[in-house]
């Protein structure tokens, strides 16, 4: 079967989603997991846009062993120089240069004629060839561009040295049949030679990113540009997990394959969710909580008789825990470590010890400990693995329908002990207000708060994700606990510690 390359732009386009910014350390951590997932190309950032973007691309380039690392650059020399600099440590570097080709973009955004745009595209590809083994060219807003002009610029950049040409649906405007026709027209009119890869990059403004991506693949595209969980600008991008599982589940019809290790999909999805503090929607295709849940009696009866009656894939195929009871209060540390390994985690000694202590505390609270609980504990330990500028030593809260919610906290801040109390709209608000009195950061603001149950039942762990802002930047935090108020407290402090850690590296 022919292979479709998977180009992941979570670290670049995905990070442009509001609230999805990542630290340099988080980018490198996610990039390593993307490589473990089997992604062919990882677009690490837009180096010229900021020193943090430059540092992020450099960190990703230094962290990977075989996946190609792409750096984005406009068709101008300064951008290309920055991209080249950021990729110096990459085992496989790719400069991804772009310029808009639609009439509305050329006239109103660029103020350039088609001839000028074509020359800039050719010049940028030729220049990039001196610095990177792989050069990709993107015709921004291709789906609203004239097909004849697209073919002309495609042929020109290929002659200049571009081995990959991307024809994106930048605004999510195209219909699948229109998008497929564009690829067929460009391939025919430009006489695209064998060995040159046409690529698709689709946004989801009209909910057709995946449909358009698959239509392009059927029309000859052999690279799909995607993001984990479909994050990205505006309505997001085509989701990696959806594109990959569509190609695999419908392999008999599409006759195409990928190099993705599908059992790493769920873990990668959860890691991104933890890093960004953005929860996965329950009905999100492939990775959502409800995908393998069956409430209808007819569906339950069918699944019990044969899973294939209503499940076109299995939870195991994407590395998802099936929810069976696995461990309890009498389980040992070796059994716990083995379960983590079975779930695809490979913790170092410190993380394992921290997760084990949390498991022991959880096993005393819960009658049944599920695979999802174990995964949440490990992710919690990983996410909390940052230097503690702030540590909550004691927290107490009171409230009720006839009393004012009040909280008292005792915190250790840079070695000093502080105590504060505050009231609020509820216990969580009161705790956050008390913490703010201790830390005394004037512009600190809670931008996002989300609470989700890890499993079913009244003794389920609550997973809290928060996002705070300060100094024009946002920082995420997360924590799990059977006590949702304590989880809320720990998640907020986690975000504050991550903020302080990021500021020390700036």
Secondary structure as the mmCIF struct_conf table of DSSP 4:
data_model
#
loop_
_struct_conf.conf_type_id
_struct_conf.id
_struct_conf.beg_label_comp_id
_struct_conf.beg_label_asym_id
_struct_conf.beg_label_seq_id
_struct_conf.end_label_comp_id
_struct_conf.end_label_asym_id
_struct_conf.end_label_seq_id
STRN STRN1 UNK A 2 UNK A 3
HELX_LH_PP_P HELX_LH_PP_P1 UNK A 4 UNK A 4
STRN STRN2 UNK A 5 UNK A 8
TURN_TY1_P TURN_TY1_P1 UNK A 10 UNK A 13
HELX_RH_3T_P HELX_RH_3T_P1 UNK A 14 UNK A 16
BEND BEND1 UNK A 17 UNK A 17
TURN_TY1_P TURN_TY1_P2 UNK A 18 UNK A 19
HELX_RH_AL_P HELX_RH_AL_P1 UNK A 24 UNK A 37
TURN_TY1_P TURN_TY1_P3 UNK A 38 UNK A 38
BEND BEND2 UNK A 40 UNK A 40
STRN STRN3 UNK A 41 UNK A 45
HELX_RH_3T_P HELX_RH_3T_P2 UNK A 47 UNK A 49
HELX_RH_AL_P HELX_RH_AL_P2 UNK A 51 UNK A 63
BEND BEND3 UNK A 65 UNK A 67
STRN STRN4 UNK A 68 UNK A 74
BEND BEND4 UNK A 75 UNK A 76
HELX_RH_AL_P HELX_RH_AL_P3 UNK A 77 UNK A 86
TURN_TY1_P TURN_TY1_P4 UNK A 87 UNK A 89
BEND BEND5 UNK A 91 UNK A 92
STRN STRN5 UNK A 93 UNK A 100
BEND BEND6 UNK A 102 UNK A 102
HELX_RH_AL_P HELX_RH_AL_P4 UNK A 103 UNK A 105
HELX_RH_PI_P HELX_RH_PI_P1 UNK A 106 UNK A 110
HELX_RH_AL_P HELX_RH_AL_P5 UNK A 114 UNK A 128
TURN_TY1_P TURN_TY1_P5 UNK A 129 UNK A 131
BEND BEND7 UNK A 133 UNK A 133
STRN STRN6 UNK A 134 UNK A 140
TURN_TY1_P TURN_TY1_P6 UNK A 141 UNK A 141
HELX_RH_3T_P HELX_RH_3T_P3 UNK A 142 UNK A 144
BEND BEND8 UNK A 145 UNK A 145
HELX_RH_AL_P HELX_RH_AL_P6 UNK A 147 UNK A 160
TURN_TY1_P TURN_TY1_P7 UNK A 161 UNK A 161
BEND BEND9 UNK A 163 UNK A 163
STRN STRN7 UNK A 164 UNK A 166
STRN STRN8 UNK A 169 UNK A 169
TURN_TY1_P TURN_TY1_P8 UNK A 170 UNK A 171
BEND BEND10 UNK A 172 UNK A 172
HELX_RH_AL_P HELX_RH_AL_P7 UNK A 176 UNK A 190
TURN_TY1_P TURN_TY1_P9 UNK A 191 UNK A 191
HELX_LH_PP_P HELX_LH_PP_P2 UNK A 192 UNK A 193
TURN_TY1_P TURN_TY1_P10 UNK A 194 UNK A 195
HELX_LH_PP_P HELX_LH_PP_P3 UNK A 196 UNK A 196
STRN STRN9 UNK A 197 UNK A 201
STRN STRN10 UNK A 202 UNK A 203
TURN_TY1_P TURN_TY1_P11 UNK A 205 UNK A 206
BEND BEND11 UNK A 207 UNK A 207
HELX_RH_AL_P HELX_RH_AL_P8 UNK A 209 UNK A 218
TURN_TY1_P TURN_TY1_P12 UNK A 219 UNK A 220
STRN STRN11 UNK A 223 UNK A 226
STRN STRN12 UNK A 227 UNK A 227
HELX_RH_3T_P HELX_RH_3T_P4 UNK A 228 UNK A 230
BEND BEND12 UNK A 233 UNK A 233
TURN_TY1_P TURN_TY1_P13 UNK A 234 UNK A 235
STRN STRN13 UNK A 237 UNK A 237
STRN STRN14 UNK A 239 UNK A 239
HELX_RH_AL_P HELX_RH_AL_P9 UNK A 240 UNK A 249
TURN_TY1_P TURN_TY1_P14 UNK A 250 UNK A 250
HELX_RH_AL_P HELX_RH_AL_P10 UNK A 251 UNK A 254
STRN STRN15 UNK A 256 UNK A 257
HELX_RH_3T_P HELX_RH_3T_P5 UNK A 262 UNK A 264
HELX_RH_AL_P HELX_RH_AL_P11 UNK A 265 UNK A 276
TURN_TY1_P TURN_TY1_P15 UNK A 277 UNK A 277
HELX_LH_PP_P HELX_LH_PP_P4 UNK A 279 UNK A 281
TURN_TY1_P TURN_TY1_P16 UNK A 282 UNK A 283
TURN_TY1_P TURN_TY1_P17 UNK A 285 UNK A 287
BEND BEND13 UNK A 288 UNK A 288
TURN_TY1_P TURN_TY1_P18 UNK A 289 UNK A 292
BEND BEND14 UNK A 296 UNK A 296
HELX_RH_AL_P HELX_RH_AL_P12 UNK A 297 UNK A 305
HELX_RH_3T_P HELX_RH_3T_P6 UNK A 307 UNK A 309
TURN_TY1_P TURN_TY1_P19 UNK A 310 UNK A 310
BEND BEND15 UNK A 312 UNK A 313
HELX_RH_3T_P HELX_RH_3T_P7 UNK A 315 UNK A 318
TURN_TY1_P TURN_TY1_P20 UNK A 319 UNK A 319
STRN STRN16 UNK A 325 UNK A 327
TURN_TY1_P TURN_TY1_P21 UNK A 329 UNK A 330
HELX_RH_AL_P HELX_RH_AL_P13 UNK A 333 UNK A 342
TURN_TY1_P TURN_TY1_P22 UNK A 343 UNK A 344
HELX_RH_AL_P HELX_RH_AL_P14 UNK A 349 UNK A 365
BEND BEND16 UNK A 367 UNK A 367
STRN STRN17 UNK A 369 UNK A 370
HELX_RH_AL_P HELX_RH_AL_P15 UNK A 371 UNK A 383
TURN_TY1_P TURN_TY1_P23 UNK A 384 UNK A 384
BEND BEND17 UNK A 386 UNK A 386
BEND BEND18 UNK A 389 UNK A 389
STRN STRN18 UNK A 390 UNK A 400
TURN_TY1_P TURN_TY1_P24 UNK A 401 UNK A 402
STRN STRN19 UNK A 403 UNK A 413
TURN_TY1_P TURN_TY1_P25 UNK A 414 UNK A 415
STRN STRN20 UNK A 416 UNK A 423
BEND BEND19 UNK A 425 UNK A 426
HELX_RH_AL_P HELX_RH_AL_P16 UNK A 427 UNK A 439
TURN_TY1_P TURN_TY1_P26 UNK A 442 UNK A 443
STRN STRN21 UNK A 445 UNK A 453
BEND BEND20 UNK A 454 UNK A 457
TURN_TY1_P TURN_TY1_P27 UNK A 458 UNK A 459
HELX_LH_PP_P HELX_LH_PP_P5 UNK A 460 UNK A 461
STRN STRN22 UNK A 462 UNK A 470
TURN_TY1_P TURN_TY1_P28 UNK A 471 UNK A 472
STRN STRN23 UNK A 473 UNK A 481
BEND BEND21 UNK A 482 UNK A 483
HELX_RH_AL_P HELX_RH_AL_P17 UNK A 484 UNK A 505
#
